C-alpha cells in the first residue's frame, strides 16, 4: 500500500512510498483510510523541526488527523465493518503516570507518551491502517465529507471543557467570547462557542478570502482591528487564543472582563522577545480573579464531545473549511501553503 512518509529531522524528506500492508491484531480494527488532515505540526515535522520515528525505524508515516472506514472488526469489539471511525492520536506510556493511568493521557506528566504520526508511532496517512478498538471513535455516517475535522475539534472540545472547569470554581455565566485566529482551531472554537449560545467574536488579520464569511455565516462577529482595541471594546468573559502569536497572548491576558478566563491553544515559537509590564499583568490577574490555562491534545472523552459537536453542525459550513483536497499521489503538495488555505486534506482513496 502507499503512505505519506518522512524521515524525522531531515527537512523536505516527505514522500509517498510503498509500505507493508498492516495486519490487525486481535484487539485492533483494520481500517481503509478515507482522508487525513494537514496541520502546523505536520509541517514542522516535514521541515525537520519535530517528530520521532518508531523505535528501530528511520521513517515515520505521517498523519494524525484521521478518517477511515472499518474493513475488519473482531466480534464484540463495539465496531462493525463499514463504520466511519477516527483514530485517537496519543497513547499513554507503558508505565503510565497517574494522569495517563486514569485515561487523562492528554495531561501526561512524564512526557513518555507516544503519538500516531508524530512521536514514535506511525500515523494515519496511509491507504489502510490499524487501530486498537479502545482508541477508535465512531462518527456519524453522514460526516464522510468532513469527518477529518474530528481531531482538531477534539482540541477545542478540551479547551472549552477546561474553560468551564476553571469557571466552575465560582459563579460563572459567560456571555461573550473572543477567539483569536480564524484558522481551523479558531473556527472550530467559534463553532463550539456558538453551540453554547454565546456571543462569539473572532479576531484575525485577513480581510478577504473565506475566513470572514465563514465567521459571519456561523452567526459570529469578525474583527480585523488591533487586539487591544477589540478586547477593550468587548471585555470578553472568555478568550480562546489559537494563534500562538506572543503579542496576542499578552493582549489576551489583560483584555478580559472581571473573572476572565484565557485558554491558550496556540504554541508560540521560541526566540521572540517582547517588552511587557509584568506588574500590570500580575495586578490584573490577581485583582480580577482572572485565570490563564494552557490546553493541548485530547483524550477519549473529548473525541466523543467532538463527534457530538460535528454531528450538530451545519455540514456545508464544515465542508467550506476544507479549502483544498489533494489526492494521495500528490500528497507532498499539501504541505506547501497557498493563499486562502484553511484546512488542507489528503484524500487517501485516490
Secondary structure, DSSP 8 states (H G I E B T S, - for coil): -EEEEE-TTSTT--EEEE-------TTEEEEEEEEEEE-HHHHHHHTTSS-B--TT-S-EE---EEEEEEEE--TTSS--TT-EEEE-SEE--TT--HHHHTT-GGG-SSS--EEETTBEE--S-BSEEEEEGGGEEE--GGGTTTGGGHHHHHHHHHHHHHHHHHHTTS-----EEEEE--SHHHHHHHHHHHHTT-EEEEE-S--SSHHHHHHHHHT-EEE-S-HHHHHHHH--SEEEE-S--HHHHHHHHTSS-TT-EEEE-S---TT------HHHHHHHHHHTT-EEEE-----HHHHHHHHHHHHHS-HHHHHHHEEEEEEGGGGGGGGS--TT-SEEEEETT-
